[in-house]
Amino acid sequence: MTTQRTSRRADGARPVRLRSGLRAALDAVTDAPAAVLTDRLDVVAVNGLGRALLAPVLADDWPNMARFLFLDEDASTAFYPDWDRVADEQVHRLRTAAARDPHDRALHRLIGQLSTTSGPFRSRWSAKRHRGCCPPRVVIDHPVVGRLDLTREELTPTVDTALTLQIATAEAATASAERLGILASWALEAPGRV
């Protein structure tokens, strides 16, 4: 079952409603964590295993990957062992979004909030370096199952180009695949905890 947040946001961003086709695609992914993110890195919907995987990120009322990374550094550095690479990647994504839509007020509020409250974000945002393509591999140190080495695929719907469907998989017959299976079982047994 998909979790989606659609009520009025405190930062003024309009709630995102998923088209039924995109919701169905997300729900069809049953054996891998999947999430739909905006170009501002808001997490707008997750499948069941995505909810379990991203539990630390989803603890916020309006989960946003950049806010999690830069405003909760203790939790995010524990969650992402390669925090610097992930932080550079997310700043690159926000730069790309700002270039694509320079009039997005919610995005400017997010960048302003991060710039005034996070030194690591501020230094990355003002740096001249630019990271190109995002690597498909991500390492997560999950609080329930431990280290997960995942491959991430990102799909942008033709109709909803400001959204990205992220699907994470583990290579078959690896410790990460086994741990992902354990996380899926745990999520089914204790859905209220994630």
VOTI-638171 format. One line per field, with one value per residue: residue number from 1; residue in three letters; x, y, z of N, C-alpha, C, O in turn. Coordinates in Angstrom, 1 decimal. Layout:
! residues N
nr <- c(NUM  ...)
rest <- c(ALA  ...)
n.px <- c(X  ...)
n.py <- c(Y  ...)
n.pz <- c(Z  ...)
ca.px <- c(X  ...)
ca.py <- c(Y  ...)
ca.pz <- c(Z  ...)
c.px <- c(X  ...)
c.py <- c(Y  ...)
c.pz <- c(Z  ...)
o.px <- c(X  ...)
o.py <- c(Y  ...)
o.pz <- c(Z  ...)
//
This chain:
! residues 194
nr <- c(1  2  3  4  5  6  7  8  9  10  11  12  13  14  15  16  17  18  19  20  21  22  23  24  25  26  27  28  29  30  31  32  33  34  35  36  37  38  39  40  41  42  43  44  45  46  47  48  49  50  51  52  53  54  55  56  57  58  59  60  61  62  63  64  65  66  67  68  69  70  71  72  73  74  75  76  77  78  79  80  81  82  83  84  85  86  87  88  89  90  91  92  93  94  95  96  97  98  99  100  101  102  103  104  105  106  107  108  109  110  111  112  113  114  115  116  117  118  119  120  121  122  123  124  125  126  127  128  129  130  131  132  133  134  135  136  137  138  139  140  141  142  143  144  145  146  147  148  149  150  151  152  153  154  155  156  157  158  159  160  161  162  163  164  165  166  167  168  169  170  171  172  173  174  175  176  177  178  179  180  181  182  183  184  185  186  187  188  189  190  191  192  193  194)
rest <- c(MET  THR  THR  GLN  ARG  THR  SER  ARG  ARG  ALA  ASP  GLY  ALA  ARG  PRO  VAL  ARG  LEU  ARG  SER  GLY  LEU  ARG  ALA  ALA  LEU  ASP  ALA  VAL  THR  ASP  ALA  PRO  ALA  ALA  VAL  LEU  THR  ASP  ARG  LEU  ASP  VAL  VAL  ALA  VAL  ASN  GLY  LEU  GLY  ARG  ALA  LEU  LEU  ALA  PRO  VAL  LEU  ALA  ASP  ASP  TRP  PRO  ASN  MET  ALA  ARG  PHE  LEU  PHE  LEU  ASP  GLU  ASP  ALA  SER  THR  ALA  PHE  TYR  PRO  ASP  TRP  ASP  ARG  VAL  ALA  ASP  GLU  GLN  VAL  HIS  ARG  LEU  ARG  THR  ALA  ALA  ALA  ARG  ASP  PRO  HIS  ASP  ARG  ALA  LEU  HIS  ARG  LEU  ILE  GLY  GLN  LEU  SER  THR  THR  SER  GLY  PRO  PHE  ARG  SER  ARG  TRP  SER  ALA  LYS  ARG  HIS  ARG  GLY  CYS  CYS  PRO  PRO  ARG  VAL  VAL  ILE  ASP  HIS  PRO  VAL  VAL  GLY  ARG  LEU  ASP  LEU  THR  ARG  GLU  GLU  LEU  THR  PRO  THR  VAL  ASP  THR  ALA  LEU  THR  LEU  GLN  ILE  ALA  THR  ALA  GLU  ALA  ALA  THR  ALA  SER  ALA  GLU  ARG  LEU  GLY  ILE  LEU  ALA  SER  TRP  ALA  LEU  GLU  ALA  PRO  GLY  ARG  VAL)
n.px <- c(0.8  0.5  1.9  1.0  1.3  -0.8  -2.0  -2.2  0.9  3.4  5.4  4.4  4.4  2.7  0.5  1.3  -0.4  -0.5  -0.8  -3.2  -2.0  0.7  0.7  -0.3  1.9  3.9  2.7  2.8  5.4  6.6  8.6  10.8  12.2  10.5  10.0  8.4  9.7  9.8  11.3  12.3  13.1  11.2  9.6  7.0  5.4  5.5  6.2  5.3  7.8  9.5  8.7  9.6  12.4  13.1  12.5  13.8  14.0  11.3  10.3  9.8  7.1  6.8  8.5  11.7  14.4  16.7  16.4  16.5  19.2  20.8  19.8  19.5  22.0  23.2  21.5  21.4  24.1  24.6  22.8  23.6  26.5  28.3  28.1  29.1  29.2  26.5  25.4  26.6  25.4  22.7  22.7  23.4  21.1  19.2  20.3  20.0  17.2  16.6  17.7  16.0  13.5  13.4  11.6  10.3  9.0  8.7  11.0  13.0  12.6  13.2  16.0  16.9  16.3  18.0  20.5  20.8  20.8  22.5  25.8  27.4  25.7  25.6  28.3  28.6  26.6  27.5  29.9  32.0  32.2  30.7  28.7  28.2  26.3  24.3  25.5  24.5  24.7  24.1  24.8  23.4  23.1  21.0  18.9  17.6  18.3  20.9  23.9  23.2  23.9  22.9  21.4  20.3  17.6  16.2  13.3  11.7  8.6  6.9  4.8  4.8  7.2  8.5  8.7  10.1  10.5  11.9  13.6  15.0  17.3  18.8  21.7  21.2  21.4  23.2  24.4  23.1  20.7  19.6  19.2  17.5  15.3  14.7  14.1  11.7  10.1  10.0  8.8  6.2  5.3  5.3  3.9  3.1  5.3  6.9)
n.py <- c(-1.2  2.2  5.1  8.4  11.9  14.7  17.0  20.5  22.2  23.6  25.1  26.3  25.1  23.5  20.8  17.6  15.6  12.3  11.0  8.5  6.4  6.6  6.2  3.5  2.3  2.6  1.2  -1.3  -2.2  -4.4  -5.9  -4.4  -1.4  1.6  5.0  8.1  11.2  14.8  17.4  19.1  17.4  16.5  13.9  12.3  10.0  6.6  3.1  0.1  -1.2  0.8  2.6  1.4  1.3  4.0  5.0  6.7  9.1  9.7  10.4  13.0  15.5  16.6  15.0  15.5  15.0  16.6  18.3  16.3  15.4  17.7  19.1  17.3  16.2  14.3  12.0  11.6  11.2  8.8  7.2  7.4  6.2  7.1  10.0  12.5  12.2  11.7  14.1  16.0  15.1  15.6  18.4  19.0  18.1  19.9  22.3  21.8  21.7  24.3  25.7  24.7  25.6  28.6  30.2  28.9  29.2  27.7  26.0  28.0  28.9  26.6  26.3  28.7  28.2  26.0  27.2  29.1  27.7  25.5  24.9  23.0  22.6  25.3  25.8  23.9  24.7  27.2  26.6  26.2  23.8  21.2  18.4  15.8  13.4  11.3  8.7  5.2  3.6  3.2  3.4  2.3  2.5  0.9  1.3  -1.0  -3.3  -3.0  -2.6  -1.8  -2.4  -0.9  -0.7  2.0  2.9  5.5  6.9  9.1  10.2  10.8  12.6  13.8  15.5  16.8  15.0  12.0  8.6  6.5  3.5  1.0  -1.7  -4.8  -6.7  -10.0  -12.8  -11.8  -10.3  -7.9  -8.3  -10.3  -8.9  -6.9  -8.5  -9.3  -6.8  -6.3  -8.3  -7.6  -5.1  -5.9  -7.2  -5.3  -2.8  -0.3  0.8  1.9)
n.pz <- c(0.0  -0.8  0.7  1.0  1.1  1.3  2.4  3.2  3.1  5.4  4.3  2.1  -0.3  -3.0  -2.5  -3.7  -6.0  -6.9  -10.2  -11.1  -12.6  -12.1  -9.3  -9.4  -10.6  -8.7  -6.6  -7.8  -7.5  -5.5  -4.3  -3.8  -2.4  -3.0  -4.0  -4.5  -5.5  -5.4  -7.5  -5.7  -3.8  -2.0  -0.4  -1.6  -1.9  -0.9  -1.3  0.6  1.4  0.8  2.7  5.0  4.5  4.4  6.8  8.9  7.4  6.9  9.3  9.7  9.4  6.9  4.8  3.5  1.5  1.4  3.7  5.7  5.3  5.8  8.0  10.0  10.9  12.6  12.5  9.7  8.9  10.2  8.9  6.1  5.3  3.4  3.5  2.5  -0.3  -0.9  0.0  -1.7  -4.1  -3.6  -3.4  -6.0  -7.3  -6.3  -7.4  -10.1  -10.2  -9.5  -11.7  -13.7  -13.0  -12.1  -10.8  -8.7  -5.8  -3.4  -3.6  -3.5  -0.9  0.6  -0.1  1.0  3.7  4.2  3.6  5.6  7.9  7.8  7.7  6.2  3.9  3.0  2.2  0.2  -1.6  -2.4  -3.5  -6.4  -7.7  -9.5  -9.4  -11.6  -13.2  -11.1  -9.2  -9.5  -7.3  -3.8  -0.4  2.6  6.1  7.8  10.6  11.5  10.1  9.4  7.2  3.9  0.6  -2.2  -5.5  -7.3  -9.3  -11.3  -12.5  -14.6  -15.1  -18.1  -18.3  -15.7  -15.2  -13.1  -11.1  -9.7  -9.8  -7.7  -7.4  -5.5  -5.5  -4.5  -5.2  -6.3  -4.1  -2.1  1.0  1.3  -0.1  1.4  3.8  3.0  2.5  5.1  6.2  4.7  5.7  8.4  8.2  7.3  9.6  11.6  10.8  11.9  13.0  11.2)
ca.px <- c(0.0  1.3  1.7  1.1  0.9  -1.4  -2.6  -1.5  2.3  3.7  6.3  3.7  4.5  1.4  0.5  1.4  -1.3  0.0  -1.8  -3.5  -1.1  2.0  0.4  -0.4  3.2  4.5  2.1  3.2  6.7  6.3  9.7  11.9  11.8  10.3  9.5  8.3  10.2  9.7  12.6  12.8  13.5  10.2  9.2  5.5  4.8  6.4  5.5  5.6  9.2  10.1  8.4  10.5  13.8  13.3  11.8  14.4  13.7  9.9  9.9  9.3  5.8  6.9  9.8  12.5  15.8  17.7  16.3  17.0  20.6  21.5  19.3  19.6  23.2  23.5  20.8  21.7  25.5  24.5  22.1  24.4  28.0  29.0  27.3  29.6  28.8  25.1  25.2  27.0  24.4  21.4  22.9  23.4  19.7  18.6  20.8  19.3  15.8  16.6  17.9  14.9  12.4  13.9  10.5  9.7  9.1  9.0  12.4  13.8  12.4  14.0  17.4  17.2  16.4  19.2  21.7  20.9  20.9  23.5  27.1  27.8  24.9  26.0  29.6  28.4  25.8  28.3  31.1  32.0  32.2  29.4  28.7  27.3  25.3  24.3  25.9  23.4  24.9  23.9  25.0  22.6  23.2  19.7  18.9  17.0  19.0  22.4  24.4  22.6  24.5  21.8  21.5  19.1  17.2  15.4  12.5  11.0  7.4  6.8  3.8  5.1  8.7  9.0  8.7  11.0  10.2  13.2  13.5  16.3  17.4  20.1  22.2  20.8  22.3  24.1  24.0  22.1  19.5  19.0  18.8  16.3  14.2  14.4  13.4  10.4  9.3  9.8  7.8  4.9  5.0  5.2  3.7  2.9  6.6  7.6)
ca.py <- c(0.0  3.4  6.2  9.7  13.1  15.6  18.2  21.8  22.3  24.8  25.9  27.0  24.3  22.9  19.3  16.8  14.4  11.4  10.4  7.1  5.5  6.6  5.5  2.1  1.8  2.6  0.0  -2.6  -2.5  -5.0  -6.6  -3.5  -0.1  2.6  6.3  9.2  12.5  16.0  17.9  19.7  16.3  16.1  12.5  12.5  8.7  5.4  1.8  -0.5  -1.5  2.2  3.2  0.7  1.7  5.4  5.4  7.9  10.3  9.9  10.8  14.4  15.6  16.8  14.5  16.0  14.4  17.6  18.7  15.2  15.4  18.9  19.6  16.3  15.5  13.1  10.9  11.4  10.6  7.4  6.5  7.3  6.1  8.0  11.2  13.6  12.0  11.9  15.5  16.6  14.7  16.3  19.8  19.0  18.0  21.2  23.2  21.4  22.1  25.8  26.1  24.3  26.5  29.7  30.9  28.0  29.8  26.7  25.6  29.1  28.9  25.4  26.7  29.7  27.6  25.2  28.1  29.8  26.8  24.4  25.2  22.1  23.0  26.6  25.7  23.1  25.5  28.3  26.1  26.2  22.4  20.6  16.9  15.5  12.3  10.6  7.2  4.4  2.8  3.9  2.6  2.8  1.8  1.0  1.1  -2.3  -4.4  -2.8  -2.1  -2.2  -1.9  -0.9  0.0  2.8  3.3  6.6  7.0  10.3  10.1  11.7  13.6  14.5  15.6  17.3  13.9  10.9  7.3  5.8  2.1  0.5  -3.1  -5.4  -7.8  -11.3  -13.7  -11.0  -10.0  -6.8  -8.9  -11.0  -7.9  -6.3  -9.5  -9.2  -5.6  -6.5  -9.1  -6.7  -4.1  -6.5  -7.6  -4.1  -1.7  1.0  1.3  2.6)
ca.pz <- c(0.0  -0.9  1.7  0.3  1.9  0.4  3.0  3.1  3.7  6.1  3.5  1.0  -1.5  -3.2  -2.3  -5.0  -6.1  -7.9  -11.1  -10.8  -13.3  -11.3  -8.1  -9.7  -10.9  -7.4  -5.8  -8.4  -7.0  -4.2  -3.7  -3.7  -1.9  -4.0  -3.5  -5.5  -5.0  -6.3  -7.9  -4.5  -2.9  -1.1  -0.5  -1.6  -1.8  -0.8  -1.1  1.9  1.7  0.8  4.1  6.0  4.3  4.6  8.1  9.5  6.6  6.9  10.7  9.6  8.9  5.4  4.6  2.4  1.6  1.7  5.1  6.5  5.2  6.3  9.3  11.0  10.5  13.4  11.9  8.3  8.7  10.6  7.8  4.9  5.6  2.4  3.6  1.7  -1.7  -1.0  0.2  -3.0  -5.1  -3.4  -3.8  -7.4  -7.7  -6.1  -8.4  -11.4  -10.1  -9.5  -13.1  -14.5  -12.6  -11.3  -10.1  -7.7  -4.4  -2.3  -3.7  -2.9  0.6  1.0  -0.3  2.0  5.0  4.3  3.6  6.8  9.1  7.6  7.1  5.1  2.7  2.5  1.5  -1.1  -2.5  -2.9  -4.2  -7.9  -8.2  -9.8  -9.6  -12.8  -13.0  -9.8  -9.3  -9.2  -6.0  -2.6  0.8  3.7  7.3  8.3  12.0  11.9  9.4  9.1  6.0  2.6  -0.7  -3.1  -6.8  -7.4  -10.6  -11.2  -13.7  -14.7  -15.9  -19.3  -17.9  -14.5  -15.2  -11.8  -10.2  -10.0  -9.2  -7.3  -7.0  -5.0  -5.5  -4.0  -6.0  -5.8  -3.3  -1.3  2.3  1.2  -0.6  2.6  4.8  2.4  2.7  6.5  6.4  4.2  6.7  9.6  7.8  7.3  10.9  12.4  9.9  12.6  13.5  10.1)
c.px <- c(0.9  0.9  1.9  0.6  0.4  -2.0  -1.7  -0.1  2.5  4.6  5.7  3.7  3.1  1.5  0.6  0.4  -0.7  -1.2  -2.0  -2.5  0.3  1.8  0.3  1.0  4.0  4.0  2.5  4.6  6.5  7.5  11.0  11.4  11.6  9.7  9.4  8.7  10.0  11.1  13.1  13.2  12.5  9.8  7.6  4.8  5.8  5.6  5.8  7.0  10.0  9.9  9.4  12.0  14.0  12.7  12.5  14.1  12.2  9.4  9.4  7.9  5.8  8.3  10.4  13.9  16.8  17.6  16.8  18.6  21.3  21.0  19.2  20.8  23.6  22.8  21.2  23.1  25.5  23.8  22.8  25.9  28.8  28.3  27.8  29.2  27.3  24.7  25.5  25.9  23.1  21.5  22.8  21.9  19.0  19.0  20.1  17.8  15.7  16.8  16.7  13.7  12.8  12.9  9.8  10.0  9.4  10.4  13.3  13.7  13.3  15.5  17.8  17.3  17.7  20.5  21.9  21.1  21.9  24.7  27.5  27.0  25.4  27.3  29.4  27.6  26.7  29.6  30.9  31.9  30.8  29.5  27.8  26.3  25.4  24.6  24.7  23.5  24.8  24.1  24.2  22.9  21.9  19.6  18.3  17.8  20.4  22.7  23.7  23.3  23.4  22.1  20.2  18.8  16.2  14.6  11.7  9.8  7.3  5.9  4.2  6.6  9.3  9.1  9.6  10.6  11.6  12.9  14.9  16.3  18.8  20.4  21.8  21.8  23.5  23.6  22.9  20.8  18.8  18.5  17.6  15.1  13.7  13.6  11.9  9.5  9.0  8.7  6.4  4.4  4.7  5.0  3.5  4.2  7.4  6.7)
c.py <- c(1.2  4.4  7.5  10.8  14.1  16.9  19.4  21.8  23.6  25.7  26.5  26.2  23.6  21.4  18.7  15.7  13.6  11.0  9.0  6.1  5.5  5.9  4.0  1.5  1.7  1.4  -1.3  -3.1  -3.1  -5.6  -5.7  -2.2  0.9  3.8  7.2  10.5  13.6  16.4  18.7  18.7  16.0  14.7  12.5  11.1  7.6  4.2  1.2  -0.7  -0.1  2.9  2.7  1.2  3.1  5.9  6.6  9.2  10.7  10.3  12.2  14.5  15.8  16.4  15.1  15.5  15.4  18.1  17.6  15.3  16.5  19.4  18.6  15.5  14.3  11.9  10.6  10.8  9.2  6.6  6.3  7.3  7.0  9.3  12.3  13.4  12.2  13.3  16.3  16.3  15.4  17.8  19.9  18.9  19.3  22.3  23.0  21.9  23.6  26.3  25.8  25.2  27.5  30.4  30.1  28.6  28.8  26.2  26.7  29.1  27.7  25.8  27.7  29.1  26.8  26.1  28.8  28.9  25.7  24.9  24.3  22.3  24.3  26.5  24.9  24.0  26.6  27.9  26.1  24.8  22.0  19.1  16.7  14.4  11.7  9.2  6.4  3.6  3.7  2.9  3.2  1.9  1.9  0.6  -0.3  -3.4  -4.2  -2.3  -2.7  -1.6  -2.0  -0.2  0.7  3.1  4.5  6.8  8.3  10.1  11.1  12.9  14.4  14.7  16.2  16.2  12.8  9.7  6.6  4.4  1.6  -1.1  -3.5  -6.5  -9.1  -12.1  -13.0  -10.8  -8.9  -7.4  -9.6  -10.0  -7.2  -7.2  -9.4  -7.9  -5.6  -7.3  -8.3  -5.7  -4.6  -6.8  -6.4  -2.9  -0.3  1.6  2.0  3.5)
c.pz <- c(0.0  0.2  0.9  1.2  1.0  1.1  2.8  3.8  4.3  5.2  2.3  -0.3  -1.7  -3.0  -3.7  -5.0  -7.2  -8.9  -10.8  -11.5  -12.6  -10.0  -8.3  -10.0  -9.6  -6.6  -6.5  -8.0  -5.6  -3.5  -3.7  -3.1  -3.0  -3.4  -4.7  -4.9  -6.0  -6.6  -6.7  -3.4  -1.8  -1.4  -0.5  -1.6  -1.7  -0.9  0.2  2.3  1.7  2.2  5.1  5.8  4.7  5.9  8.8  8.7  6.8  8.3  10.7  9.1  7.4  5.0  3.3  2.6  2.0  3.2  6.0  6.5  6.0  7.6  10.4  10.7  11.3  12.8  10.5  8.1  9.2  9.5  6.5  5.3  4.6  2.3  2.6  0.2  -1.8  -0.9  -1.1  -4.0  -4.9  -3.7  -5.3  -7.9  -7.5  -7.1  -9.7  -11.4  -10.2  -10.9  -13.9  -14.2  -11.6  -10.5  -9.0  -6.3  -3.3  -2.4  -3.2  -1.4  1.2  1.0  0.7  3.4  5.2  4.4  4.9  8.0  9.0  6.9  6.0  3.8  2.1  1.7  0.2  -2.1  -3.2  -3.6  -5.7  -8.5  -8.5  -10.0  -10.8  -12.4  -11.6  -9.9  -8.8  -7.9  -4.8  -1.4  1.9  4.9  8.1  9.8  12.4  11.3  9.1  7.7  4.8  1.5  -1.7  -4.5  -7.0  -8.9  -10.4  -12.5  -13.6  -15.6  -17.0  -18.9  -16.7  -14.4  -14.0  -10.7  -10.6  -9.2  -8.9  -6.8  -6.6  -5.0  -4.9  -4.9  -5.4  -5.0  -2.6  0.1  2.3  0.8  0.6  3.6  4.3  2.6  4.2  6.8  5.8  5.2  8.0  9.3  7.8  8.7  11.8  11.6  10.6  13.0  12.4  9.4)
o.px <- c(1.9  -0.3  2.9  -0.4  1.0  -2.5  -0.6  -0.1  2.0  4.6  6.4  3.0  2.5  2.6  0.0  0.5  -0.5  -2.3  -1.2  -2.2  0.9  2.7  0.9  1.3  4.7  4.8  2.6  4.9  6.4  7.5  12.1  10.2  12.5  8.9  10.0  8.2  9.9  12.1  14.3  13.6  12.8  9.6  7.1  3.6  6.9  4.4  6.6  7.4  11.0  10.8  9.9  12.7  15.1  12.4  11.7  13.9  11.8  8.2  8.6  7.5  4.9  9.2  9.8  14.5  17.7  18.7  17.5  19.2  22.2  21.7  19.0  20.8  24.2  23.5  21.4  23.4  26.3  24.2  22.8  26.4  29.8  27.9  27.0  28.7  26.9  23.9  24.7  25.5  22.5  20.6  22.3  21.6  18.2  18.2  19.7  17.3  14.7  16.2  16.4  12.9  12.7  13.2  8.7  11.1  10.2  11.0  14.3  14.7  13.9  16.3  18.9  18.2  18.3  21.4  23.0  21.6  22.2  24.7  28.0  27.5  25.6  27.4  30.1  27.9  26.5  30.2  29.8  31.6  29.8  30.4  26.7  25.5  26.5  24.0  23.9  22.5  25.2  23.6  24.3  23.0  21.7  20.3  18.6  18.1  21.1  21.8  23.5  23.4  23.1  23.0  19.1  19.7  15.4  15.3  11.1  10.0  7.7  6.1  3.9  7.3  10.5  9.5  9.9  10.4  12.2  12.0  15.8  15.3  19.8  19.6  21.9  23.0  24.6  22.4  22.0  19.8  17.6  17.4  16.7  14.0  12.6  12.7  11.0  8.4  7.9  7.9  5.4  3.2  3.9  5.8  3.8  4.2  8.4  7.1)
o.py <- c(1.3  4.5  7.6  10.6  14.5  17.7  19.3  21.5  24.6  26.9  27.2  26.5  23.2  20.8  19.2  14.9  14.0  10.8  8.3  5.1  4.4  5.2  3.2  0.4  0.7  0.6  -2.3  -4.2  -2.3  -5.8  -6.2  -1.8  0.9  3.8  7.1  10.9  13.4  15.9  19.1  19.1  15.4  14.3  12.8  11.1  7.8  4.2  1.9  -0.3  0.0  3.6  3.4  1.5  3.4  7.1  7.5  10.2  11.9  10.5  12.6  13.6  15.3  17.2  15.1  15.6  15.1  18.3  17.9  15.1  16.3  20.1  18.9  14.3  13.4  10.8  9.4  10.0  8.4  5.5  5.3  8.4  7.5  9.8  12.9  14.4  12.8  13.8  17.1  17.2  15.9  18.4  20.9  19.6  19.7  23.1  24.0  22.4  24.1  27.3  26.6  25.6  27.4  31.3  30.5  28.4  29.1  25.9  26.4  29.4  27.9  25.5  27.7  29.5  26.9  25.8  29.0  29.4  25.0  25.2  24.8  22.2  24.3  27.1  25.2  24.0  26.9  28.7  26.0  24.6  22.3  18.7  17.2  14.6  11.6  8.5  6.7  3.0  4.9  1.8  4.4  0.7  2.8  -0.3  -0.7  -4.4  -5.2  -1.7  -3.9  -0.3  -3.1  0.6  0.2  3.6  4.5  6.8  8.6  9.9  12.3  14.0  15.6  14.0  16.1  16.4  12.7  9.8  6.3  4.2  1.8  -1.7  -2.8  -7.2  -9.3  -11.9  -13.5  -11.0  -8.9  -6.9  -9.5  -10.2  -6.8  -6.7  -9.5  -7.9  -5.1  -6.9  -8.3  -5.4  -4.0  -6.7  -6.5  -1.9  0.7  2.7  2.6  4.2)
o.pz <- c(0.7  0.5  0.2  1.9  0.0  0.4  2.3  5.0  3.9  5.4  1.5  -1.2  -0.8  -3.4  -4.6  -4.0  -8.3  -8.5  -10.2  -10.9  -12.4  -9.5  -7.5  -9.5  -9.4  -6.0  -5.7  -8.2  -4.7  -2.3  -3.5  -3.4  -3.9  -2.4  -5.7  -3.8  -7.2  -6.1  -6.7  -2.3  -0.8  -2.6  0.6  -1.2  -2.3  -0.5  1.0  3.4  2.4  2.7  6.0  6.8  5.3  6.1  9.2  9.4  6.9  8.5  11.6  8.3  6.7  4.9  2.3  3.6  2.8  3.9  7.0  7.6  6.7  8.3  11.5  10.4  10.8  12.5  10.1  7.2  8.7  9.3  5.9  5.5  5.0  1.2  2.0  -0.4  -2.8  -1.6  -1.5  -4.8  -5.8  -4.1  -5.8  -8.9  -8.3  -7.5  -10.4  -12.3  -10.8  -11.3  -14.8  -15.2  -10.4  -9.6  -8.5  -5.8  -2.5  -1.4  -2.5  -0.8  2.2  1.9  1.3  4.1  6.2  5.1  5.3  9.1  10.0  5.8  5.0  2.7  0.9  0.6  -0.8  -3.3  -4.3  -4.3  -6.2  -9.7  -7.8  -10.8  -10.8  -11.5  -11.1  -10.8  -7.9  -7.4  -4.8  -1.5  2.2  4.8  8.8  10.2  13.5  12.0  8.7  7.0  4.7  1.4  -2.2  -4.5  -6.8  -9.6  -9.5  -13.6  -12.5  -16.8  -16.7  -19.3  -16.7  -13.6  -13.8  -9.6  -11.8  -8.0  -9.9  -6.0  -7.4  -4.5  -4.9  -5.4  -4.2  -5.4  -2.4  0.3  3.1  1.3  0.8  4.1  5.1  2.9  4.5  7.6  6.5  5.4  8.5  10.2  8.2  9.0  12.8  11.7  10.0  13.4  12.8  8.4)
//
